[in-house]
Amino acid sequence: MTEPDPLYDEWPQRVDVVVVGGGTAGIVAAKTAARFGVDVVLIERERTGGDCLWTGCVPSKALIAAASAAASARYSHRFGVDSGTPRVDFPRVMEHVHGSIAHIAPIDSPEALTADGVIVVHGDAVFTGPNSLTVNSRPLHFGQAILATGARPSVPPIDGLGSVDYLTSDTLWNLKSLPERLLVIGAGTIGCEMAQAFARLGSNVTLVGRAATILPKEDDTASSVVDAALREDGVTVLTSTSIVEIGADSARTDSGLRVEFDQVLIAVGRTPRTDSLGLDAADVDVDERGYVVVDDHLATSNPHIRAAGDLTGHPQFTHTAGMHGSLAASNAVLGLPRSIDKTGAPRVTFTDPEIASVGIDIKAARRIAGLRLQTLQHEYVDRAVTEGETGGSTTLVLDRKHRIVGACVVGPRAGETIGELVLAVKLGVRTRDVAGASHPYPTYNDGPWNAAIADVRTQLDSPLAARAFGTLAQVRTAWVRRRQAKA
């Protein structure tokens, strides 16, 4: 007989707060609730840490780092440094990937949660009523519950796909050898990031997307920069294209084109993990896609249950999930009316170059009266010039009062550059505020700074401002001349 695991088996039949799901949203929610001094149980089916740690942010960025190292060697001749074609040891690349996971995993471990006062239970949660559920058939009653089960990769209904051992962002990290020919279906963020990474590591990659452009959520100008970069890295990019049939080693597009492959990666979006929770018994409504319906306070149709993270249908980012977890827990435990931030979650596509956006995006801004765009091409950013990366741009979305209500940065380290603009959007900062703050030189932050300066200059060049400053200058000059004449 197996001895009880104190992390999983010693838990009460009633608890103040139960959190279902041990990813980012669930971990933050559980820790937040425990800090308020209530009893908290977190239920996790597999392993704490969630998709971000095990199959998302961490492994993908570790793989991209390895791919970037290969690209640096391949393109070093641009700077007068000859190094030739790099030799990629794919098993060692994957050792680096899994080593990165192992380094971060203890932070999100059951032991760390237990140290913070959270009881961790391993198993499947199924709701049996508005205030009750079972975990592996054992009953648990709760005062408040927070749903945080996240989402899983979606699989499209392609003829023949079921007979192929295809990859998703969940299973990609089990690869033992580098695919010689990789077909990536889906040209969103995950598809583009992985297509470029594997191409740089040496795979022959074909990227297929149904939309007219890759990264269809981004402005066409931004996505075109990444499109060109992917093609330069050797990726065959097929847009306005669908895969209609898949065989053992080739796929057929809707135009009749045959694409040969050794591996297929499906990256067409994500589906909420809500179908096995018994939400009907809990009186929790979901929409037609399976997402939990929540209000601005993350409350569901059951006043005792809140939801946080990817299963809400809100932007599926780790940082969004973390903010959700904190808000849902404080609202549940303290009865607060805190609302989600509607200024727009920042997003980053970690291709090379990166695309980072926040607030009102460029596409929407073009359709909204009273908004305008201030764009600075990175050929005027000195750091970009020194690194030979002048193809990017910084665009500020401005309202009538010259407040920054949105932004998009395309270029190296755009994910870091966007941080200043996230704060600007959040606080309603005007371009004059950004322009008036000294920025270190030379950095890629010169993009937002110089874009703000350019907007301030347009204000100063207006006829009214020009007359006012001209009059002031004349008065001041006349006064100085009089003083000098008297001296």
VOSEVEX-908022 format. One record per residue (C-alpha): x, y, z. Coordinates in steps of 0.05 Angstrom, whole numbers. Each point is the difference from the previous one (the first is absolute). Layout:
<atoms>
      x      y      z
      X      Y      Z
...
</atoms>
This chain:
<atoms>
      x      y      z
      0      0      0
     26     69    -20
     16     47     58
    -40     65      1
     35     60    -31
    -10     58     48
      0     48    -59
    -58    -35    -32
    -39    -42     49
     -7     38     65
    -54     51    -14
    -66     19     32
    -71    -14    -25
    -17     74      3
     44     60    -18
     -8     75     -5
     28      6    -70
     13    -54    -52
     41     15    -62
     -8    -47    -59
     62      1    -43
     73      8     17
     25     45    -56
     18     73      7
    -71     25     15
    -12    -56     50
     67      8     36
     -7     75      7
    -72     -7     23
     17    -54     52
     60     39     28
    -40     64      2
    -58    -32     37
     47    -35     49
     33     66     18
    -67     25     23
     -1    -55     53
    -54    -45    -28
      4    -75    -13
     18    -14    -73
      1    -64    -40
     30     -1    -70
    -19    -58    -44
     46    -18    -59
    -10    -57    -48
     72     -9    -23
     56     47     25
      0     69     28
     30     55    -43
    -48     -5    -58
     10      7    -74
     46     61      7
     52    -39     39
     -4    -68    -33
    -23     10    -72
     -5     75    -14
     40     62     19
     60    -33     32
     17    -56    -49
    -17     41    -61
     45     58     20
     56    -48     18
     -6    -30    -70
     -2     69    -32
     63     18     38
     36    -61    -29
    -27     17    -70
     24     72      8
     70    -25     16
      0    -40    -64
    -25     60    -39
     53     45     30
     54    -46    -26
    -33     -6    -68
     -8     75     -9
     64     24     33
     31     15    -68
    -44     63     -2
     46     29     53
     65    -22    -32
      5    -63     43
      5    -65    -39
    -22    -62     38
    -37    -43    -50
    -59    -46      8
    -10    -22     73
     -6    -73     20
    -63    -12     39
     -1    -56     52
    -75     -6      9
      2    -46     61
     43     51     35
    -48     55    -21
    -56    -38     33
     43    -10     61
      4     75      5
    -75      5     -8
    -16    -50     54
     55     28     44
    -34     68     -2
    -65    -32     21
     34    -38     57
     32     65     25
    -67     36      5
    -45    -58     21
     15      3     76
    -32     69      4
    -67    -30    -20
      8    -68     34
    -49    -31     49
     53      8     54
      4     75    -13
    -75      7      2
     -4    -40     64
     52     46     31
    -47     58    -17
    -58    -32     37
    -35    -34    -59
    -24    -72      4
     16    -33    -67
    -44    -57    -24
     16    -42    -60
    -59    -24    -41
    -60     16    -44
    -51     49     27
    -73     -9    -19
    -54     47     27
    -60    -34     32
    -37     63     21
      5     76      8
     46     -9     61
     28    -70     -7
     44    -43    -43
     37    -66      1
     73    -14     -9
     11    -72    -22
    -70    -15     28
     16     32     68
    -48     56     19
     22     71     14
    -45     58     21
     23     72     -9
    -20     70     17
     31     31    -63
     30    -32    -62
     47     26    -54
      2    -35    -67
     68      3    -33
      6    -62    -44
     28     38    -60
     -4    -23    -72
     30    -54    -45
     23      1    -73
    -57     -2    -50
      1    -54    -54
    -33     17    -66
    -45    -50    -38
     49    -17    -56
    -12    -63    -40
     53    -51     19
     29     38     59
    -21    -54     49
     46    -50    -34
     62     44      9
     41      6     63
     -5     76     -2
     31     48     50
    -32     56     40
     30     51     48
    -14    -53     54
     40    -57    -33
     53     38    -40
     48     -3     58
      5    -76     -4
     38      3    -66
     65    -39      1
     27     20    -68
     -6     61    -45
    -54    -10    -54
     31      6    -69
    -67     25    -28
    -49     34     47
    -70     22    -20
    -30     53     46
    -75      9     -6
    -20     67     29
     35     67    -11
    -16     33     66
     49     14     56
     18    -72     17
      4    -21    -72
     45     57    -21
     46     -6     61
     10    -75    -10
      6      4    -76
     58     50      6
     33    -37     57
      1    -68    -35
     22     32    -66
     59     32     35
     17    -66     32
      2    -33    -68
    -70    -27    -17
    -32     11    -68
    -63     36     25
    -65     15    -36
    -48     47     37
    -73     -1    -21
    -52     52     21
    -72     11    -22
      1     76      6
     28     46    -52
     60     16     44
     38    -35     55
    -15     26     70
    -69     25    -23
    -14     34     67
     57     48    -13
      3     59    -48
     18    -21    -71
     63     43      1
     25    -34     64
    -16    -71    -24
     34     13    -67
     65     15     36
     -3    -68     35
    -22    -34    -65
     63     26    -34
     43    -24     58
    -30    -70     -2
     13     -5    -75
     71     23     10
      9    -56     50
    -23    -50    -53
    -73     -9     21
    -49    -13    -56
    -59     44     18
    -69    -17    -29
    -55     49     17
    -73     -2    -21
      9    -75      1
    -33    -58     35
     23    -72      9
    -58    -44    -22
     31    -69      3
     59    -32     35
     33    -66    -17
     58    -38     29
     54     47    -24
    -34     55    -39
    -59     49      3
    -44     30    -53
    -21     72      0
    -66     28    -25
     36     22    -64
     26    -70    -12
     71     12     22
     36    -59     33
     43     14     61
     47    -55     22
     17     -7     74
     32    -44     53
    -37     34     57
    -63     43      4
    -10     53     53
    -72     23     12
     -3     72     25
    -70     25    -16
    -22     27     68
    -23    -27     67
    -64    -29     30
    -21     11     73
      6    -59     48
    -71      2     27
    -36    -59    -31
     15    -50     57
    -12     45     61
    -74    -12      9
    -15     74     -5
    -74    -12    -12
     -6    -28     70
     36     61     27
    -48     48    -36
     58     30    -38
    -15     25    -71
     46    -10    -59
     -5     30    -69
     -7    -38    -66
     75    -11     -3
      5    -27     71
     29     62     33
    -25     17     69
    -44     62     -1
     27     53     49
    -16     72     16
     50     56     11
     14    -27     70
     14    -70    -26
    -64    -26     33
    -38    -56    -35
    -75    -13      0
     11    -35     67
     14     55     52
     46    -48     38
     44    -15    -60
     50     43    -39
     43    -16    -59
     70     23    -20
     47     -8    -59
     -7    -32    -67
    -68    -34     11
    -34     69      5
     11     16    -73
     42     60     18
     69      8    -33
     38    -64     12
     65     26     30
     36    -20     63
      1     71     26
    -76      5    -11
    -10    -65     38
     42     25     58
    -39     65      5
    -65    -39     -4
     22    -47     56
     16     57     47
    -64     37    -15
    -46    -61      5
     30    -21     66
     -4     68     33
    -71     10    -25
    -21    -69     25
     32      3     69
     -8     74     16
    -64     14    -38
     33     55    -40
    -29     28    -65
     66      4    -37
     -7     -1    -75
     45    -26    -55
     46     50    -35
    -33     21    -65
     58     40    -27
     23    -61    -40
     49    -55     19
     68      6    -32
     20    -55    -48
     65    -21    -31
     17    -45    -58
     71    -24     13
     23     -7    -71
     61     37    -25
    -18     56     -6
    -51      1     56
    -68     33     -3
    -26     30     65
    -67     36      8
    -42     29     55
    -67     37      6
    -39     19    -63
     34    -35    -58
     17     33    -66
    -55    -36    -39
    -53     24     48
     29     70      4
     -8     10    -74
    -75    -10      8
    -11     44     62
    -14     74     -9
     45     46     41
     59    -47      1
     63      8    -40
     66    -36     -9
     70     27     11
     52    -47    -31
     75      2      3
     39    -46    -46
     60    -32     34
     48     26    -52
     -2     61     46
     16    -41     62
     76      1      8
      4    -66     38
    -38    -34    -57
     49     30    -50
     61    -26     39
    -30    -70      2
    -23      0    -72
    -73     -9     21
    -33     61    -31
    -61    -35    -29
    -43     10     62
    -44     57     24
    -34     31     60
    -72     23     -7
    -38     38     54
    -76      3     -1
    -21     69     25
    -66     32     19
    -20     73    -10
     36     20     65
     64    -34    -24
     -7    -55     52
     31    -67    -19
    -57    -49     -4
     35    -55    -39
     68    -18    -29
     35    -50    -44
     75    -12     -3
     33    -43    -53
     73    -17      9
     51    -34     44
    -19     -1     74
    -68     31    -14
    -27    -40     58
     45     40     47
    -12     66    -35
    -75     -6      6
      3      2     77
      5     76      1
    -59      5    -47
    -42    -48     42
      7     48     58
    -14     59    -45
    -66    -31    -24
    -19    -21     70
     11     70     29
    -24     41    -58
     68     31    -12
      7     54    -54
     56      2    -51
     29     62     33
     10    -41     64
     40    -53    -37
     37     51    -41
     19     38     63
     30    -60     35
     74    -13    -14
     13    -68    -32
     67    -36     -2
     36      3    -67
      7    -40    -42
    -56    -50     13
    -61    -26    -36
    -41     42     48
     20     58    -45
    -57    -24    -44
    -57     18     47
     39     62     25
     12     28    -70
    -70    -16    -22
    -26     40     60
     48     57    -16
    -25      0    -72
    -71      7     24
     18     57     46
     35     36    -57
    -64     -5    -42
    -36     34     57
     52     55      2
     -3      9    -75
    -75     14      0
    -19     71    -22
    -27     19     69
     60    -26     37
     49     30    -50
    -32     69      9
      0     -6     76
     73    -22      4
     20     51    -53
    -32     56     40
     32    -24     65
     68     -4    -34
     -7     71    -28
    -20     28     68
     57    -36     34
     51     23    -51
    -23     72      4
      5     -2     76
     71    -28     -3
     21     54    -49
    -27     55     45
     37    -28     60
     64     -4    -40
     -9     72    -26
     -8     27     71
     63    -37     22
</atoms>
